[in-house]
Each structure stands twice: as structure tokens, then as C-alpha cells.
Amino acid sequence: MLLAIDAGNTNIVFAIHDGEELRHKWRISSSSSRTADEYMVWLTQLMNLEDISPKNISGAIIATVVPQALFPLQLLCRRYFDCTALVVGEDNIDLGLLVKLDNPKEVGADRLVNAVAAQKKYGGPMIIIDFGTATTFDIIDKYGNYCGGIISPGVNLSVEALHMAAAKLPRVAVEKPDQIIGTGTVSAIQSGIFWGYVGLVEGVVRRIKQEFSQENSVQEIKVLATGGLAPLFNDEVDDIEIVDQELTTFGLFEIYSRNI
């Protein structure tokens, strides 16, 4: 079995793959101070509930955008699973794609993993929208090569910033309001966040399609959404054709398979 770890700014996802099958997936909040021992105490209990022993794990792979998280996660794999984890972004890792940027090292590991997964499962050209801590738009060409992207503040990050910066504005849940015009503070914020991000996504996707089509002489480019809030926006953004919330874990499995 493969232990695939996706360490983001908000959460760390631990996934167990048995061959191509995703067996289980668990999520814990990110913390730069958490140790390998603490991860294992938490993870062992969840694995026991699913009748999975640490001895069942034969390999591991890590993708992280949090540098401080890397060492304890590597130590977790060595100490408790008796394996050396592959790390996405290291020079010896073959992703099977070209990063067509001036400085490929600038691209977050999670974005590269998503690009690998999207090409393998659906084929390019494609726009990948990830509703995470940041809302990112990543573009792959018909060969699966990473062509660049866009980074904007994430939905929940915007909600939190609004609450922190404005004394009288409460923290609200992100959801689609019943109507666009708010009749109270909460519904007004929800409308601004939800419909504001619908407009952001629609506008950015439209401009990406225009620019990419002109530069690459392509007529069609698919749009895929991933991340926890992807289903919420899927119904209102007509451009979104595919929602895949397991994209990153599949990409980690694919990269591991290429490198063993």
C-alpha cells in the first residue's frame, strides 16, 4: 500500500492507496510545530479503525507547500513506516511533464501534482481550478505540459480577512444565498463572497481561454474544478465541466508509480 501525503497551508491530507484504488483518506489541520510522533498517534488510530497496519505500507510520497512540514513528515515515513518518501519537486523525481516557466521551482508541488493527474485522467488542454487556501488556475497544454497559472486569495481566506479587518462584520459560512441582494449583514456578505467568486472564476476562465487559444491555435480547452468548495461553485459556473475532489491524491499515486 502507498501512503500519499498532501501538505497544504490549511490541511494535511493522508491517503492510502491499494494499487490504483483509493482506500481511505484523512485530513488534519496544518501545524508547523506538529512532530512525527504526533502525526503517528493520530494516524494510527484512524488506520486501526479501517484494519490497516503500518506494516501494510510499502511506500510513501509527499507533496508540500509548507517547508516546515517536510522534515517531520519524512521522519514519520522513515521511523514508523520503514520507507523513504519520494518528495514532489526534488530534482530526481520524474513528473512526466515540462514546466514551461522561467523558474520551474516557483510552482507549488500541489499544482504540479494536479497537472499530472489531470493529463492522465482527462487529457489536455485544460484549466484546473483549485478552490483551496488560495484559488488557483493552472493551465496544461495538449501534451500535459504545465504552461502557467493564476493565484488569487481563497474563498475562506477572503471571508476570514473581511471578518478580521472590519470590526462589525461577522465570520460567516460560505454558501450560496437565496438571493443576490442581501437583506441583512450575513446574507450580504454571503452574496458578496459567493457571487463575487463566481464572477472572478467566470472572468478569469474567459480571459485564459481567449489568450491560450490565440497563442496555441486551439479551439477547445476543458475546465476542471477541485478542492473542497468546488461542488458549491460547479452549479453556477457553466464553464466547469468536471469536478474531481480526488485529483491530488490520484496525481500523487501516478507520480509514485512513475518513479519506483
C-alpha positions in Angstrom: 0.0 0.0 0.0 1.0 3.6 -0.7 0.8 6.4 1.8 0.3 9.7 -0.1 0.6 12.9 1.8 -0.6 16.3 0.5 0.5 19.0 3.0 -1.2 22.3 2.3 -1.3 25.6 4.2 -4.7 24.8 5.8 -4.8 21.0 6.0 -2.7 17.9 5.5 -4.3 15.0 3.7 -3.1 11.4 4.3 -4.4 8.9 1.7 -3.9 5.2 1.5 -3.8 3.7 -2.0 -4.0 -0.1 -2.5 -2.8 -0.3 -6.1 -4.9 2.2 -8.1 -7.7 2.0 -5.5 -8.0 4.9 -3.0 -8.8 3.0 0.2 -9.1 5.8 2.7 -8.3 9.5 3.2 -8.0 11.5 6.3 -7.4 15.2 7.0 -5.7 17.1 9.8 -5.1 20.8 10.2 -1.7 22.0 9.3 0.7 23.0 12.1 4.4 23.8 11.8 5.0 22.6 15.3 3.5 19.1 15.0 6.0 16.2 15.3 6.3 12.9 13.5 5.3 11.2 16.8 2.1 13.3 17.0 1.2 12.5 13.4 1.6 8.8 14.1 -0.5 8.8 17.2 -3.4 10.4 15.3 -2.9 8.4 12.1 -2.5 5.0 13.9 -5.9 5.3 15.5 -7.6 6.0 12.1 -5.7 3.3 10.3 -6.7 0.8 13.1 -10.4 1.7 12.6 -10.0 0.6 8.9 -8.0 -2.5 9.9 -4.8 -1.2 8.2 -1.5 -1.9 9.8 1.6 0.3 9.4 3.3 -2.9 8.1 0.9 -2.8 5.1 2.6 0.4 3.9 5.3 -0.3 1.4 6.0 3.2 0.1 5.2 6.9 0.6 5.1 10.2 -1.4 4.9 13.7 -0.1 3.8 17.0 -1.8 4.0 20.0 0.4 3.8 23.8 0.0 4.8 24.2 3.7 8.6 23.8 4.0 8.5 23.4 7.8 6.2 20.4 7.5 8.5 18.4 5.2 11.1 17.1 7.8 8.6 15.7 10.4 6.6 14.0 7.5 9.8 12.5 6.1 10.7 11.3 9.6 7.2 9.9 10.1 7.7 7.7 7.0 11.2 6.5 7.9 10.5 5.9 11.6 7.1 4.4 11.5 6.6 3.0 8.0 10.2 2.0 7.3 10.4 3.7 4.0 12.0 6.8 2.4 9.3 9.0 1.0 9.5 10.4 -2.5 9.2 14.2 -2.4 7.5 16.0 -5.3 9.7 18.8 -6.5 13.0 17.2 -5.8 15.4 17.0 -8.8 15.3 13.2 -9.1 11.5 13.0 -9.4 10.1 12.4 -12.9 6.7 14.2 -13.3 6.3 13.2 -16.9 5.7 16.8 -18.0 7.6 20.0 -18.8 7.2 23.1 -16.6 7.3 25.9 -19.2 8.2 28.7 -16.9 11.3 30.8 -16.4 11.8 29.4 -12.9 10.0 26.0 -12.6 10.9 25.8 -8.9 8.4 28.6 -8.2 5.4 26.3 -8.9 3.8 24.7 -5.9 4.1 21.0 -5.6 0.3 20.6 -5.3 -0.2 22.4 -8.6 2.2 20.2 -10.4 0.5 17.1 -8.9 -2.9 18.3 -10.1 -1.4 18.9 -13.6 -0.1 15.3 -13.7 -3.4 13.9 -12.6 -5.5 16.0 -15.0 -3.5 15.0 -18.0 -3.5 11.3 -17.0 -7.3 11.2 -16.3 -8.8 13.6 -18.8 -6.1 14.9 -21.2 -5.2 18.5 -22.1 -5.5 21.3 -22.9 -7.2 22.1 -19.6 -7.7 24.8 -17.0 -7.5 23.4 -13.5 -9.3 25.4 -10.8 -8.4 24.5 -7.2 -10.6 26.0 -4.5 -8.0 25.8 -1.7 -6.4 28.2 0.7 -5.7 30.1 -2.5 -7.9 29.8 -5.5 -5.6 28.8 -8.3 -6.0 28.5 -12.0 -3.4 26.2 -13.7 -3.1 25.6 -17.5 -1.8 22.5 -19.2 -1.4 22.1 -23.0 -2.5 19.1 -25.1 0.7 17.3 -24.1 0.2 17.8 -20.4 2.9 20.3 -20.0 2.4 23.0 -17.3 2.1 26.4 -19.0 1.5 28.7 -16.1 -1.4 29.9 -14.0 -3.1 32.5 -11.8 -3.2 32.7 -8.0 -6.0 34.6 -6.1 -7.0 34.7 -2.4 -9.0 31.6 -1.5 -12.7 31.9 -0.6 -12.3 31.1 3.1 -9.2 33.3 3.3 -11.3 36.2 2.0 -14.1 35.6 4.5 -11.5 35.5 7.3 -9.8 38.7 6.1 -13.1 40.5 5.9 -14.0 39.5 9.5 -10.6 40.4 10.9 -10.4 43.8 9.1 -13.9 45.0 9.8 -14.9 45.2 13.4 -18.7 44.9 12.9 -18.6 42.2 10.2 -19.1 38.6 11.5 -17.4 35.5 10.3 -19.9 33.7 8.0 -20.3 30.2 6.4 -19.5 30.1 2.7 -22.8 29.1 1.0 -25.0 30.2 -1.9 -27.5 32.8 -0.6 -31.2 32.6 -1.6 -31.0 35.9 -3.5 -28.3 38.2 -4.7 -29.4 41.3 -2.8 -28.7 40.7 0.8 -31.4 41.7 3.3 -29.0 41.6 6.3 -25.3 41.7 7.1 -24.8 37.9 6.9 -26.7 37.4 3.7 -24.9 40.5 2.2 -21.5 39.0 3.0 -22.5 35.6 1.7 -23.8 37.1 -1.5 -20.6 39.2 -2.0 -18.4 36.2 -1.4 -20.3 33.6 -3.4 -21.3 35.7 -6.4 -18.0 37.6 -6.3 -16.1 34.4 -6.7 -18.5 33.2 -9.4 -17.7 36.4 -11.3 -14.0 36.0 -10.6 -13.9 32.4 -11.9 -16.0 33.2 -15.0 -14.0 36.3 -15.9 -10.6 34.6 -15.4 -11.6 31.5 -17.3 -12.9 33.5 -20.2 -9.7 35.5 -20.5 -7.5 32.4 -20.1 -9.4 30.8 -23.0 -9.0 33.8 -25.2 -5.3 34.2 -24.6 -4.4 30.5 -24.7 -6.5 29.9 -27.8 -4.8 32.7 -29.7 -1.3 31.6 -28.6 -1.7 27.9 -29.2 -4.2 27.7 -32.0 -6.7 25.5 -30.1 -10.4 25.7 -30.2 -11.4 23.8 -27.1 -9.9 23.8 -23.6 -11.6 21.8 -20.8 -12.2 23.2 -17.3 -11.8 21.1 -14.2 -12.5 22.1 -10.6 -11.1 20.5 -7.5 -10.9 21.4 -3.8 -13.4 21.4 -1.0 -15.6 24.2 -2.4 -15.6 23.0 -6.0 -19.1 21.4 -5.8 -20.6 24.7 -4.4 -19.5 26.7 -7.4 -20.0 24.0 -10.0 -23.7 24.6 -10.4 -23.3 28.3 -11.1 -20.2 28.4 -13.3 -21.2 27.0 -16.7 -17.5 26.7 -17.8 -16.8 24.0 -15.2 -17.1 20.6 -17.0 -15.5 18.3 -14.5 -15.4 18.2 -10.6 -12.8 15.9 -9.2 -12.1 16.2 -5.5 -9.6 13.2 -5.6 -7.4 14.8 -8.2 -4.4 15.5 -6.0 -4.3 12.0 -4.3 -4.6 10.4 -7.8 -1.7 12.6 -9.0 0.5 11.5 -6.1 -0.2 7.9 -6.9 0.6 8.5 -10.6 3.9 10.2 -9.8 4.9 7.5 -7.4 4.1 4.9 -10.0 6.4 6.6 -12.5 9.3 6.7 -10.1 9.5 3.3 -8.5 
